[in-house]
């Protein structure tokens, strides 16, 4: 389960519907990513990382530092 | 396709068979990760990141800097 993608979305005041549109998936599928009921594919992980300008390590909870190295 | 997981493995002189054992998957499945024929699940991504002590961003080709932030 990757709670950071919910926190990142809420910090930016995005709706699940908006994320689903950005990611080209249904709101149900996106919701399942947030709930950890569906594994996040790498292409989605990369898109989320780009949207929020954070590292994939941060999204996956491997670090508290959100910065992506150049 | 994520060529870095092949490069990381070869740099350490690991065999695909050894990686498959570490990851608890078949050698065929592991080979498909290297070839980009099967998406890398997040749990596998994290295990590879831990094994090689590199960031998941590096594995995914998002940065040239392999270092994982603390």
Backbone of each chain as nested JSON, in Angstrom:
{
  "chains": [
    {"id": "A", "residues": [
      {"number": 1, "name": "UNK", "atoms": {"N": [0.844, -1.206, 0.0], "CA": [0.0, 0.0, 0.0], "C": [0.877, 1.253, 0.0]}},
      {"number": 2, "name": "UNK", "atoms": {"N": [0.506, 2.202, -0.819], "CA": [1.351, 3.376, -1.011], "C": [0.569, 4.64, -0.65]}},
      {"number": 3, "name": "UNK", "atoms": {"N": [0.486, 4.949, 0.654], "CA": [-0.368, 6.074, 1.083], "C": [0.1, 7.407, 0.522]}},
      {"number": 4, "name": "UNK", "atoms": {"N": [1.357, 7.475, 0.054], "CA": [1.841, 8.782, -0.391], "C": [1.099, 9.291, -1.61]}},
      {"number": 5, "name": "UNK", "atoms": {"N": [0.587, 8.415, -2.453], "CA": [-0.084, 8.963, -3.633], "C": [-1.42, 9.625, -3.246]}},
      {"number": 6, "name": "UNK", "atoms": {"N": [-2.012, 9.176, -2.163], "CA": [-3.206, 9.896, -1.678], "C": [-2.782, 11.239, -1.066]}},
      {"number": 7, "name": "UNK", "atoms": {"N": [-1.742, 11.215, -0.258], "CA": [-1.28, 12.464, 0.385], "C": [-0.852, 13.488, -0.66]}},
      {"number": 8, "name": "UNK", "atoms": {"N": [-0.113, 13.041, -1.66], "CA": [0.355, 13.965, -2.703], "C": [-0.843, 14.588, -3.432]}},
      {"number": 9, "name": "UNK", "atoms": {"N": [-1.821, 13.77, -3.732], "CA": [-3.008, 14.275, -4.434], "C": [-3.768, 15.28, -3.569]}},
      {"number": 10, "name": "UNK", "atoms": {"N": [-3.947, 14.921, -2.295], "CA": [-4.73, 15.805, -1.428], "C": [-3.989, 17.116, -1.157]}},
      {"number": 11, "name": "UNK", "atoms": {"N": [-2.666, 17.031, -1.056], "CA": [-1.882, 18.255, -0.853], "C": [-2.084, 19.24, -2.002]}},
      {"number": 12, "name": "UNK", "atoms": {"N": [-2.294, 18.698, -3.192], "CA": [-2.491, 19.563, -4.374], "C": [-3.964, 19.838, -4.645]}},
      {"number": 13, "name": "UNK", "atoms": {"N": [-4.847, 19.341, -3.784], "CA": [-6.292, 19.519, -3.987], "C": [-6.776, 18.964, -5.315]}},
      {"number": 14, "name": "UNK", "atoms": {"N": [-6.198, 17.856, -5.732], "CA": [-6.713, 17.176, -6.92], "C": [-7.781, 16.185, -6.491]}},
      {"number": 15, "name": "UNK", "atoms": {"N": [-8.723, 15.957, -7.384], "CA": [-9.735, 14.917, -7.186], "C": [-9.246, 13.61, -7.809]}},
      {"number": 16, "name": "UNK", "atoms": {"N": [-9.737, 12.503, -7.288], "CA": [-9.408, 11.215, -7.908], "C": [-9.781, 11.222, -9.396]}},
      {"number": 17, "name": "UNK", "atoms": {"N": [-10.896, 11.849, -9.727], "CA": [-11.342, 11.922, -11.12], "C": [-10.298, 12.599, -12.004]}},
      {"number": 18, "name": "UNK", "atoms": {"N": [-9.681, 13.655, -11.46], "CA": [-8.671, 14.371, -12.241], "C": [-7.431, 13.511, -12.453]}},
      {"number": 19, "name": "UNK", "atoms": {"N": [-7.046, 12.792, -11.416], "CA": [-5.896, 11.892, -11.551], "C": [-6.18, 10.809, -12.579]}},
      {"number": 20, "name": "UNK", "atoms": {"N": [-7.381, 10.249, -12.529], "CA": [-7.759, 9.203, -13.481], "C": [-7.671, 9.734, -14.911]}},
      {"number": 21, "name": "UNK", "atoms": {"N": [-8.104, 10.983, -15.107], "CA": [-8.013, 11.581, -16.448], "C": [-6.557, 11.726, -16.877]}},
      {"number": 22, "name": "UNK", "atoms": {"N": [-5.737, 12.227, -15.981], "CA": [-4.314, 12.421, -16.29], "C": [-3.647, 11.095, -16.641]}},
      {"number": 23, "name": "UNK", "atoms": {"N": [-4.04, 10.054, -15.918], "CA": [-3.398, 8.748, -16.088], "C": [-4.086, 7.882, -17.138]}},
      {"number": 24, "name": "UNK", "atoms": {"N": [-5.166, 8.408, -17.707], "CA": [-5.908, 7.618, -18.698], "C": [-6.4, 6.29, -18.141]}},
      {"number": 25, "name": "UNK", "atoms": {"N": [-6.943, 6.345, -16.954], "CA": [-7.527, 5.118, -16.397], "C": [-8.866, 5.492, -15.765]}},
      {"number": 26, "name": "UNK", "atoms": {"N": [-9.633, 4.519, -15.356], "CA": [-10.911, 4.805, -14.703], "C": [-10.655, 5.273, -13.278]}},
      {"number": 27, "name": "UNK", "atoms": {"N": [-11.639, 5.961, -12.73], "CA": [-11.505, 6.425, -11.354], "C": [-11.413, 5.228, -10.405]}},
      {"number": 28, "name": "UNK", "atoms": {"N": [-12.097, 4.144, -10.744], "CA": [-12.048, 2.941, -9.916], "C": [-10.63, 2.367, -9.881]}},
      {"number": 29, "name": "UNK", "atoms": {"N": [-10.005, 2.307, -11.03], "CA": [-8.634, 1.79, -11.087], "C": [-7.708, 2.693, -10.288]}},
      {"number": 30, "name": "UNK", "atoms": {"N": [-7.859, 4.002, -10.485], "CA": [-6.988, 4.915, -9.737], "C": [-7.201, 4.753, -8.233]}},
      {"number": 31, "name": "UNK", "atoms": {"N": [-8.469, 4.656, -7.842], "CA": [-8.791, 4.479, -6.428], "C": [-8.114, 3.224, -5.872]}},
      {"number": 32, "name": "UNK", "atoms": {"N": [-8.081, 2.171, -6.671], "CA": [-7.431, 0.934, -6.224], "C": [-5.918, 1.09, -6.05]}},
      {"number": 33, "name": "UNK", "atoms": {"N": [-5.314, 1.98, -6.829], "CA": [-3.881, 2.267, -6.605], "C": [-3.703, 2.885, -5.214]}},
      {"number": 34, "name": "UNK", "atoms": {"N": [-4.569, 3.857, -4.912], "CA": [-4.441, 4.527, -3.608], "C": [-4.689, 3.573, -2.458]}},
      {"number": 35, "name": "UNK", "atoms": {"N": [-5.617, 2.662, -2.65], "CA": [-5.972, 1.724, -1.592], "C": [-5.001, 0.549, -1.516]}},
      {"number": 36, "name": "UNK", "atoms": {"N": [-4.103, 0.456, -2.484], "CA": [-3.173, -0.666, -2.497], "C": [-3.818, -1.958, -2.939]}},
      {"number": 37, "name": "UNK", "atoms": {"N": [-4.968, -1.854, -3.589], "CA": [-5.661, -3.064, -4.04], "C": [-5.241, -3.457, -5.445]}},
      {"number": 38, "name": "UNK", "atoms": {"N": [-4.448, -2.588, -6.065], "CA": [-3.935, -2.896, -7.393], "C": [-2.514, -2.363, -7.425]}},
      {"number": 39, "name": "UNK", "atoms": {"N": [-1.584, -3.173, -7.899], "CA": [-0.201, -2.724, -7.954], "C": [-0.068, -1.588, -8.972]}},
      {"number": 40, "name": "UNK", "atoms": {"N": [0.818, -0.643, -8.675], "CA": [1.0, 0.501, -9.567], "C": [1.975, 0.107, -10.674]}},
      {"number": 41, "name": "UNK", "atoms": {"N": [1.543, 0.079, -11.927], "CA": [2.472, -0.254, -13.019], "C": [3.556, 0.811, -13.126]}},
      {"number": 42, "name": "UNK", "atoms": {"N": [4.708, 0.43, -13.678], "CA": [5.831, 1.37, -13.717], "C": [5.5, 2.622, -14.536]}},
      {"number": 43, "name": "UNK", "atoms": {"N": [4.72, 2.493, -15.607], "CA": [4.429, 3.698, -16.397], "C": [3.579, 4.69, -15.59]}},
      {"number": 44, "name": "UNK", "atoms": {"N": [2.698, 4.168, -14.765], "CA": [1.87, 5.033, -13.909], "C": [2.743, 5.664, -12.814]}},
      {"number": 45, "name": "UNK", "atoms": {"N": [3.643, 4.856, -12.278], "CA": [4.574, 5.351, -11.261], "C": [5.377, 6.537, -11.811]}},
      {"number": 46, "name": "UNK", "atoms": {"N": [5.845, 6.4, -13.03], "CA": [6.644, 7.456, -13.665], "C": [5.78, 8.698, -13.913]}},
      {"number": 47, "name": "UNK", "atoms": {"N": [4.549, 8.49, -14.373], "CA": [3.663, 9.648, -14.615], "C": [3.362, 10.394, -13.314]}},
      {"number": 48, "name": "UNK", "atoms": {"N": [3.148, 9.65, -12.239], "CA": [2.871, 10.297, -10.943], "C": [4.105, 11.052, -10.462]}},
      {"number": 49, "name": "UNK", "atoms": {"N": [5.251, 10.433, -10.645], "CA": [6.515, 11.059, -10.267], "C": [6.712, 12.375, -11.026]}},
      {"number": 50, "name": "UNK", "atoms": {"N": [6.37, 12.38, -12.314], "CA": [6.5, 13.6, -13.122], "C": [5.474, 14.651, -12.707]}},
      {"number": 51, "name": "UNK", "atoms": {"N": [4.252, 14.224, -12.482], "CA": [3.19, 15.162, -12.108], "C": [3.543, 15.906, -10.823]}},
      {"number": 52, "name": "UNK", "atoms": {"N": [4.009, 15.158, -9.843], "CA": [4.251, 15.754, -8.524], "C": [5.699, 16.21, -8.342]}},
      {"number": 53, "name": "UNK", "atoms": {"N": [6.534, 15.92, -9.333], "CA": [7.949, 16.278, -9.242], "C": [8.594, 15.703, -7.969]}},
      {"number": 54, "name": "UNK", "atoms": {"N": [8.35, 14.435, -7.747], "CA": [8.964, 13.722, -6.621], "C": [9.592, 12.445, -7.172]}},
      {"number": 55, "name": "UNK", "atoms": {"N": [10.495, 11.852, -6.39], "CA": [11.137, 10.614, -6.824], "C": [10.169, 9.438, -6.708]}},
      {"number": 56, "name": "UNK", "atoms": {"N": [10.419, 8.415, -7.504], "CA": [9.616, 7.197, -7.363], "C": [9.929, 6.528, -6.022]}},
      {"number": 57, "name": "UNK", "atoms": {"N": [11.148, 6.698, -5.524], "CA": [11.48, 6.185, -4.19], "C": [10.555, 6.779, -3.132]}},
      {"number": 58, "name": "UNK", "atoms": {"N": [10.274, 8.057, -3.283], "CA": [9.382, 8.718, -2.332], "C": [7.968, 8.146, -2.433]}},
      {"number": 59, "name": "UNK", "atoms": {"N": [7.482, 8.003, -3.646], "CA": [6.134, 7.446, -3.834], "C": [6.032, 6.055, -3.214]}},
      {"number": 60, "name": "UNK", "atoms": {"N": [7.117, 5.279, -3.357], "CA": [7.102, 3.903, -2.845], "C": [7.422, 3.824, -1.354]}},
      {"number": 61, "name": "UNK", "atoms": {"N": [7.676, 4.979, -0.736], "CA": [7.908, 4.996, 0.708], "C": [9.31, 4.572, 1.105]}},
      {"number": 62, "name": "UNK", "atoms": {"N": [10.269, 4.637, 0.163], "CA": [11.64, 4.206, 0.462], "C": [12.477, 5.311, 1.07]}},
      {"number": 63, "name": "UNK", "atoms": {"N": [11.995, 6.541, 0.981], "CA": [12.726, 7.688, 1.518], "C": [11.73, 8.752, 1.957]}},
      {"number": 64, "name": "UNK", "atoms": {"N": [12.185, 9.577, 2.9], "CA": [11.357, 10.708, 3.331], "C": [11.652, 11.953, 2.506]}},
      {"number": 65, "name": "UNK", "atoms": {"N": [12.706, 11.855, 1.698], "CA": [13.141, 12.979, 0.886], "C": [12.464, 12.859, -0.479]}},
      {"number": 66, "name": "UNK", "atoms": {"N": [11.622, 13.83, -0.807], "CA": [10.841, 13.687, -2.033], "C": [11.623, 14.046, -3.302]}},
      {"number": 67, "name": "UNK", "atoms": {"N": [12.788, 14.629, -3.128], "CA": [13.549, 15.161, -4.267], "C": [14.017, 14.04, -5.202]}},
      {"number": 68, "name": "UNK", "atoms": {"N": [13.876, 14.269, -6.491], "CA": [14.411, 13.335, -7.47], "C": [15.808, 13.822, -7.874]}},
      {"number": 69, "name": "UNK", "atoms": {"N": [16.775, 12.94, -7.831], "CA": [18.117, 13.31, -8.264], "C": [18.147, 13.562, -9.761]}},
      {"number": 70, "name": "UNK", "atoms": {"N": [19.008, 14.504, -10.178], "CA": [19.149, 14.8, -11.615], "C": [19.909, 13.673, -12.295]}}
    ]},
    {"id": "B", "residues": [
      {"number": 1, "name": "UNK", "atoms": {"N": [10.963, -0.579, -21.478], "CA": [12.124, -1.448, -21.297], "C": [13.119, -0.793, -20.343]}},
      {"number": 2, "name": "UNK", "atoms": {"N": [13.66, -1.582, -19.465], "CA": [14.517, -1.047, -18.414], "C": [15.886, -1.705, -18.46]}},
      {"number": 3, "name": "UNK", "atoms": {"N": [16.743, -1.24, -19.373], "CA": [18.042, -1.914, -19.583], "C": [18.929, -1.886, -18.344]}},
      {"number": 4, "name": "UNK", "atoms": {"N": [18.618, -0.986, -17.405], "CA": [19.522, -0.891, -16.252], "C": [19.529, -2.145, -15.4]}},
      {"number": 5, "name": "UNK", "atoms": {"N": [18.45, -2.885, -15.366], "CA": [18.485, -4.072, -14.497], "C": [19.401, -5.146, -15.083]}},
      {"number": 6, "name": "UNK", "atoms": {"N": [19.548, -5.143, -16.404], "CA": [20.537, -6.066, -16.98], "C": [21.951, -5.565, -16.655]}},
      {"number": 7, "name": "UNK", "atoms": {"N": [22.18, -4.273, -16.849], "CA": [23.517, -3.703, -16.587], "C": [23.911, -3.892, -15.121]}},
      {"number": 8, "name": "UNK", "atoms": {"N": [22.994, -3.632, -14.218], "CA": [23.295, -3.78, -12.786], "C": [23.669, -5.228, -12.478]}},
      {"number": 9, "name": "UNK", "atoms": {"N": [22.904, -6.154, -13.043], "CA": [23.181, -7.575, -12.799], "C": [24.553, -7.96, -13.354]}},
      {"number": 10, "name": "UNK", "atoms": {"N": [24.827, -7.531, -14.586], "CA": [26.091, -7.923, -15.214], "C": [27.287, -7.283, -14.508]}},
      {"number": 11, "name": "UNK", "atoms": {"N": [27.094, -6.054, -14.044], "CA": [28.186, -5.391, -13.309], "C": [28.579, -6.181, -12.06]}},
      {"number": 12, "name": "UNK", "atoms": {"N": [27.602, -6.849, -11.472], "CA": [27.875, -7.648, -10.259], "C": [28.169, -9.107, -10.574]}},
      {"number": 13, "name": "UNK", "atoms": {"N": [28.218, -9.447, -11.864], "CA": [28.453, -10.837, -12.261], "C": [27.432, -11.8, -11.692]}},
      {"number": 14, "name": "UNK", "atoms": {"N": [26.19, -11.354, -11.594], "CA": [25.119, -12.275, -11.205], "C": [24.549, -12.94, -12.452]}},
      {"number": 15, "name": "UNK", "atoms": {"N": [24.058, -14.147, -12.271], "CA": [23.349, -14.858, -13.335], "C": [21.854, -14.553, -13.22]}},
      {"number": 16, "name": "UNK", "atoms": {"N": [21.159, -14.641, -14.319], "CA": [19.693, -14.481, -14.282], "C": [19.077, -15.467, -13.285]}},
      {"number": 17, "name": "UNK", "atoms": {"N": [19.626, -16.685, -13.234], "CA": [19.116, -17.708, -12.319], "C": [19.213, -17.239, -10.871]}},
      {"number": 18, "name": "UNK", "atoms": {"N": [20.322, -16.572, -10.538], "CA": [20.502, -16.086, -9.164], "C": [19.493, -14.984, -8.841]}},
      {"number": 19, "name": "UNK", "atoms": {"N": [19.273, -14.109, -9.799], "CA": [18.277, -13.051, -9.58], "C": [16.888, -13.647, -9.403]}},
      {"number": 20, "name": "UNK", "atoms": {"N": [16.578, -14.651, -10.216], "CA": [15.263, -15.299, -10.11], "C": [15.091, -15.912, -8.719]}},
      {"number": 21, "name": "UNK", "atoms": {"N": [16.146, -16.504, -8.201], "CA": [16.083, -17.093, -6.85], "C": [15.844, -15.999, -5.807]}},
      {"number": 22, "name": "UNK", "atoms": {"N": [16.611, -14.916, -5.92], "CA": [16.479, -13.811, -4.968], "C": [15.061, -13.23, -4.994]}},
      {"number": 23, "name": "UNK", "atoms": {"N": [14.505, -13.16, -6.193], "CA": [13.193, -12.526, -6.355], "C": [12.033, -13.511, -6.217]}},
      {"number": 24, "name": "UNK", "atoms": {"N": [12.378, -14.777, -6.02], "CA": [11.319, -15.795, -5.921], "C": [10.44, -15.846, -7.159]}},
      {"number": 25, "name": "UNK", "atoms": {"N": [11.069, -15.823, -8.313], "CA": [10.299, -15.97, -9.547], "C": [11.068, -16.913, -10.46]}},
      {"number": 26, "name": "UNK", "atoms": {"N": [10.457, -17.298, -11.558], "CA": [11.167, -18.173, -12.495], "C": [12.181, -17.357, -13.288]}},
      {"number": 27, "name": "UNK", "atoms": {"N": [13.152, -18.065, -13.837], "CA": [14.155, -17.38, -14.645], "C": [13.502, -16.743, -15.871]}},
      {"number": 28, "name": "UNK", "atoms": {"N": [12.47, -17.394, -16.404], "CA": [11.763, -16.858, -17.574], "C": [11.097, -15.531, -17.24]}},
      {"number": 29, "name": "UNK", "atoms": {"N": [10.468, -15.492, -16.079], "CA": [9.819, -14.241, -15.654], "C": [10.876, -13.154, -15.469]}},
      {"number": 30, "name": "UNK", "atoms": {"N": [11.967, -13.514, -14.804], "CA": [13.015, -12.509, -14.601], "C": [13.553, -12.012, -15.937]}},
      {"number": 31, "name": "UNK", "atoms": {"N": [13.784, -12.946, -16.844], "CA": [14.294, -12.585, -18.172], "C": [13.336, -11.608, -18.859]}},
      {"number": 32, "name": "UNK", "atoms": {"N": [12.048, -11.823, -18.685], "CA": [11.071, -10.92, -19.297], "C": [11.112, -9.517, -18.69]}},
      {"number": 33, "name": "UNK", "atoms": {"N": [11.485, -9.413, -17.43], "CA": [11.68, -8.08, -16.856], "C": [12.822, -7.369, -17.576]}},
      {"number": 34, "name": "UNK", "atoms": {"N": [13.909, -8.092, -17.761], "CA": [15.072, -7.467, -18.42], "C": [14.751, -7.064, -19.856]}},
      {"number": 35, "name": "UNK", "atoms": {"N": [13.967, -7.895, -20.513], "CA": [13.642, -7.641, -21.914], "C": [12.519, -6.618, -22.068]}},
      {"number": 36, "name": "UNK", "atoms": {"N": [11.912, -6.236, -20.959], "CA": [10.798, -5.292, -21.03], "C": [9.523, -5.944, -21.532]}},
      {"number": 37, "name": "UNK", "atoms": {"N": [9.465, -7.256, -21.499], "CA": [8.264, -7.948, -21.984], "C": [7.247, -8.158, -20.879]}},
      {"number": 38, "name": "UNK", "atoms": {"N": [7.646, -7.838, -19.662], "CA": [6.731, -7.937, -18.537], "C": [7.028, -6.746, -17.636]}},
      {"number": 39, "name": "UNK", "atoms": {"N": [5.973, -6.043, -17.238], "CA": [6.187, -4.88, -16.383], "C": [6.735, -5.334, -15.023]}},
      {"number": 40, "name": "UNK", "atoms": {"N": [7.604, -4.525, -14.459], "CA": [8.206, -4.871, -13.171], "C": [7.251, -4.454, -12.053]}},
      {"number": 41, "name": "UNK", "atoms": {"N": [6.736, -5.399, -11.275], "CA": [5.843, -5.021, -10.159], "C": [6.604, -4.201, -9.123]}},
      {"number": 42, "name": "UNK", "atoms": {"N": [5.896, -3.389, -8.369], "CA": [6.581, -2.505, -7.423], "C": [7.363, -3.285, -6.361]}},
      {"number": 43, "name": "UNK", "atoms": {"N": [6.874, -4.445, -5.939], "CA": [7.633, -5.184, -4.916], "C": [8.969, -5.686, -5.469]}},
      {"number": 44, "name": "UNK", "atoms": {"N": [8.978, -6.058, -6.736], "CA": [10.22, -6.496, -7.383], "C": [11.157, -5.298, -7.557]}},
      {"number": 45, "name": "UNK", "atoms": {"N": [10.585, -4.176, -7.944], "CA": [11.363, -2.949, -8.111], "C": [12.073, -2.595, -6.801]}},
      {"number": 46, "name": "UNK", "atoms": {"N": [11.357, -2.711, -5.706], "CA": [11.925, -2.389, -4.401], "C": [13.02, -3.393, -4.023]}},
      {"number": 47, "name": "UNK", "atoms": {"N": [12.789, -4.676, -4.301], "CA": [13.812, -5.683, -3.993], "C": [15.087, -5.456, -4.808]}},
      {"number": 48, "name": "UNK", "atoms": {"N": [14.931, -5.091, -6.065], "CA": [16.106, -4.83, -6.904], "C": [16.846, -3.595, -6.397]}},
      {"number": 49, "name": "UNK", "atoms": {"N": [16.075, -2.59, -6.026], "CA": [16.654, -1.364, -5.484], "C": [17.46, -1.66, -4.219]}},
      {"number": 50, "name": "UNK", "atoms": {"N": [16.936, -2.535, -3.365], "CA": [17.65, -2.913, -2.134], "C": [18.894, -3.74, -2.438]}},
      {"number": 51, "name": "UNK", "atoms": {"N": [18.755, -4.693, -3.354], "CA": [19.883, -5.561, -3.699], "C": [21.077, -4.75, -4.211]}},
      {"number": 52, "name": "UNK", "atoms": {"N": [20.776, -3.815, -5.103], "CA": [21.865, -3.081, -5.749], "C": [22.18, -1.763, -5.05]}},
      {"number": 53, "name": "UNK", "atoms": {"N": [21.383, -1.429, -4.054], "CA": [21.563, -0.168, -3.351], "C": [21.543, 1.034, -4.3]}},
      {"number": 54, "name": "UNK", "atoms": {"N": [20.545, 1.045, -5.136], "CA": [20.334, 2.164, -6.068], "C": [18.879, 2.614, -5.93]}},
      {"number": 55, "name": "UNK", "atoms": {"N": [18.594, 3.807, -6.413], "CA": [17.222, 4.314, -6.33], "C": [16.341, 3.631, -7.376]}},
      {"number": 56, "name": "UNK", "atoms": {"N": [15.047, 3.592, -7.095], "CA": [14.129, 3.064, -8.112], "C": [14.087, 4.017, -9.312]}},
      {"number": 57, "name": "UNK", "atoms": {"N": [14.305, 5.29, -9.067], "CA": [14.393, 6.244, -10.186], "C": [15.503, 5.85, -11.152]}},
      {"number": 58, "name": "UNK", "atoms": {"N": [16.611, 5.394, -10.595], "CA": [17.729, 4.972, -11.443], "C": [17.34, 3.731, -12.245]}},
      {"number": 59, "name": "UNK", "atoms": {"N": [16.734, 2.765, -11.58], "CA": [16.318, 1.538, -12.275], "C": [15.361, 1.866, -13.421]}},
      {"number": 60, "name": "UNK", "atoms": {"N": [14.49, 2.843, -13.186], "CA": [13.489, 3.2, -14.202], "C": [14.038, 4.165, -15.256]}},
      {"number": 61, "name": "UNK", "atoms": {"N": [15.315, 4.54, -15.115], "CA": [15.927, 5.39, -16.128], "C": [15.559, 6.853, -16.005]}},
      {"number": 62, "name": "UNK", "atoms": {"N": [15.089, 7.279, -14.826], "CA": [14.676, 8.673, -14.643], "C": [15.832, 9.575, -14.245]}},
      {"number": 63, "name": "UNK", "atoms": {"N": [16.943, 8.987, -13.844], "CA": [18.103, 9.758, -13.427], "C": [19.362, 8.959, -13.733]}},
      {"number": 64, "name": "UNK", "atoms": {"N": [20.463, 9.693, -13.906], "CA": [21.756, 9.031, -14.103], "C": [22.459, 8.799, -12.775]}},
      {"number": 65, "name": "UNK", "atoms": {"N": [21.898, 9.392, -11.725], "CA": [22.481, 9.302, -10.395], "C": [21.854, 8.105, -9.682]}},
      {"number": 66, "name": "UNK", "atoms": {"N": [22.667, 7.11, -9.38], "CA": [22.096, 5.874, -8.831], "C": [21.758, 5.978, -7.348]}},
      {"number": 67, "name": "UNK", "atoms": {"N": [22.227, 7.039, -6.703], "CA": [22.093, 7.153, -5.255], "C": [20.641, 7.275, -4.807]}},
      {"number": 68, "name": "UNK", "atoms": {"N": [20.306, 6.541, -3.754], "CA": [18.986, 6.675, -3.155], "C": [19.068, 7.683, -2.022]}},
      {"number": 69, "name": "UNK", "atoms": {"N": [18.186, 8.667, -2.023], "CA": [18.173, 9.635, -0.915], "C": [17.731, 8.963, 0.373]}},
      {"number": 70, "name": "UNK", "atoms": {"N": [18.289, 9.453, 1.474], "CA": [17.886, 8.916, 2.798], "C": [16.51, 9.459, 3.174]}}
    ]}
  ]
}
